[in-house]
Amino acid sequence: MFTDPLFIIVVAACLGVAVILVLGISTFGKEGAENGKRANKLMRWRIAAQFVAVLLILLFVYIRRQGGQ
């Protein structure tokens, strides 16, 4: 499973979501209107990245259930 390219892509997508989440949360803690706008933009990016990650997970599960290696 760890040599499956799709699995590696899924893990990378999940890590990307986690990084965006941490950056967004850390930006919420800073003062200023510009930081608030940046935090909101990062959270929108997180939602998009999370959507892609979920689609990749579903694709991975679908392919594995079909017997694909």
C-alpha positions in Angstrom: 0.0 0.0 0.0 2.8 2.4 0.8 4.2 2.0 -2.8 0.8 2.8 -4.4 1.2 6.2 -6.1 -2.5 7.1 -5.5 -2.0 6.4 -1.7 1.0 8.7 -1.7 -1.0 11.4 -3.4 -3.9 10.9 -0.9 -1.4 11.3 2.0 0.1 14.4 0.4 -3.3 15.9 0.0 -4.2 15.3 3.6 -0.9 16.8 4.8 -1.6 19.8 2.6 -4.9 20.3 4.2 -3.3 20.0 7.7 -0.6 22.6 6.7 -3.2 25.1 5.4 -5.3 24.6 8.6 -2.4 25.3 10.9 -1.4 28.4 8.8 -5.0 29.6 8.9 -5.4 29.1 12.7 -2.1 30.8 13.4 -3.1 33.8 11.3 -6.4 34.1 13.2 -4.4 34.8 16.4 -2.7 37.8 15.0 -4.1 41.3 15.2 -5.0 43.5 12.3 -7.6 43.6 9.5 -5.1 42.3 6.9 -4.4 39.2 9.0 -8.2 38.5 9.3 -8.6 38.7 5.5 -5.6 36.4 5.1 -7.0 33.9 7.6 -10.3 33.8 5.8 -8.6 33.3 2.5 -6.6 30.4 4.0 -9.7 28.8 5.4 -11.4 29.0 1.9 -8.3 27.3 0.4 -8.6 24.7 3.2 -12.1 23.9 2.2 -11.1 23.5 -1.5 -8.1 21.3 -0.5 -10.2 19.3 1.8 -12.8 18.7 -1.0 -10.0 17.4 -3.3 -8.6 15.2 -0.6 -11.9 13.6 0.1 -12.4 13.0 -3.6 -9.0 11.4 -3.8 -9.8 9.2 -0.8 -13.0 8.1 -2.4 -11.2 7.3 -5.6 -8.6 5.3 -3.7 -11.2 3.3 -1.9 -13.2 2.7 -5.1 -10.1 1.4 -7.0 -9.1 -0.8 -4.1 -12.5 -2.3 -3.8 -12.5 -3.1 -7.5 -9.4 -5.1 -7.0 -7.0 -2.6 -8.5 -3.4 -2.7 -7.2 
